[in-house]
Amino acid sequence: MVEAIGDYAIFLLDINGAIRSWNVGAKKLKGWSFPEVEGKHFSIFYPQEMVERQWPQHELQQALLIGRFEDEGWRVRKDGSRFWANVIITRLDDENGVPWGFTKVTRDLTERREQEILLRTSEERFRLLVENVKDYAIFMLDPAGFVVSWNAGAEKNTGYSSREVIGQHFGIFYPAAQAASGALEREMAGALETGRFVDEGWRLRKDGTRYWAGVVLTPVFDERGKHRGFAKVMRDLTDARRIATLESESRQVSSYLAMLGHELRNPLAPVVNAVAILKQVPCDSEMARAASEVIDRQISHLTRLIDDLLDVSRITSGKIRLDRKPVPIADVIDQAIESVQPAMKQKEHTLTVTARSPAWVSGDRVRLVQIVTNLLANAAKYCPRHGRIDISTVVVGESVEIRVKDDGVGIPAELQDSVFDLFVQGEQDIDRPEGGLGIGLALCRQLAHLHGGSIHLFSAGEPGKGSEFVVELPVIVRPESRLARDQRQKLVLVVDDNQDAANMLSMLVASLGYRAETAYDGLAALEAIKRLGPEVVLLDIGLPVMNGREVARRIAAEIIDPPKLIAISGYGQDSDRAASIEAGFQAHLTKPVEAGRIASMLKTLLVEP
């Protein structure tokens, strides 16, 4: 029976270790037949280094001494290959108790050993990974909450070394009041109940300082389902919490500024009206007239400050919207100069326009004027009496540069990086003769960015050498103007990709007494508007390639005095109407449109001024 066993090598040795029997399993495992090994010393199955250490003799001596020897190690096959073997040698005694030989059982454990090595390697890699993670504290607790492992991130986050913390209860990481409230017990109970406990809160470092931590506690069970402890991951979220707090405070400040601006407007309204009334009432007192003018100037100044506060609130909260249209940059400069002339005359400044570009930009005229006005006002504020201010516009590449340069006090180097931040101002005397809130330049930067542009500062930081601010804005091709026409017969353009629908609607418009033209796609519509200059466009929303709303946006961006637009659509939900109005349409009509509705709408839009 032994000779037939194929999974184990089982054979006899005499008292000196010579082979005396051989089974099928021995031949299968080792590769030798019985005639090849009979009478040979069993050391032929051992690597040379073990033979040199006389390990086979040691095995027999141990078996002879205690009756049994077991070992695992490398063994050698006939072809020289090695395998990992489990070996059991048992002493054989005769009826008188005298040893006469040994049985040896060998089993191939190579595959098991490879799996164990892979497992140990994987465990070692995981251990090294966990131990070397520095952004997260990762450690194990026993079922009672005592620390049993520690990684580099835990030491970095808490300040404790593994020697100091292993064996300590994890309550050392909690403020005393929190630990006393039963929070630790609730954490462990919650993790056991739901499989995971997640929390954020204050934790303590070794030095007693607090940090805001994100915590995940997970119970760990063995293969039999027995609870072995908890895996705990902690992350320092102090910076993230600080950022969130700052963002919340910023939103609160913006809300406060908006509320303050609106509340200040209420008492200003009757004062403005009172000054207007005083100007209309005859007054012989020079002193009264002078006082009235002072009140008027200060109200204007206060109104500008309130407007700036409201603009800051709108921009920082993302509520400001630009009314983009083609704008000649020269007009922007002229309007801004007109706004600041009184302040410059008061300090006898010389304002010179050194270069004037015919460039056009796509933007909100009011906001663009605001940018330039703020820059000129800032230059006037920090220029001495009789100072010089230069403004110029030049095209550089695909941008137009607006340059405002003065010979004032300049901006110190240490202030230049923050001069565009809110509430930052140059140094003033205690009486703050220049006044202001430090908002103007911040608004300039934010408004320039909203227009796809930028603003830069150049200053030597020395009195007399002044400062230069450069605003860069993307230029556009000069838009075409609609043709002037006889006001007695207005032109209506009908645009629809369904030619039958377009032609019939065009005939209806003509029957109402208007001139009518047609276009059958978005690009043709744009070309017709630029060429013909219609007063009204009946524009289908569902055009292919470029839909009606996209056409409307192109019209607003490319045409100086765009026609009035009526949307024609098969969709009539409130959201569809709102989308059309937002795109620039004056009205939204749902197909099929009644002739009376068309007539009424055209009459309303084409009423004589």
PyMOL commands that set and color helices and strands:
alter all, ss='L'
color gray80, all
select helices_A, chain A and resi 2-4+24-30+34-37+42-45+48-52+55-66+110-132+152-158+162-165+170-173+176-180+183-194+238-280+286-316+329-346+365-382+413-416+440-450+499-511+522-532+548-558+574-583+595-605
alter helices_A, ss='H'
color red, helices_A
select strands_A, chain A and resi 9-14+68-76+82-93+99-108+136-141+197-204+210-221+227-236+325-328+350-355+360-363+388-396+399-406+454-459+467-476+491-495+515-519+536-540+564-569+587-590
alter strands_A, ss='S'
color yellow, strands_A
deselect
rebuild
show_as cartoon
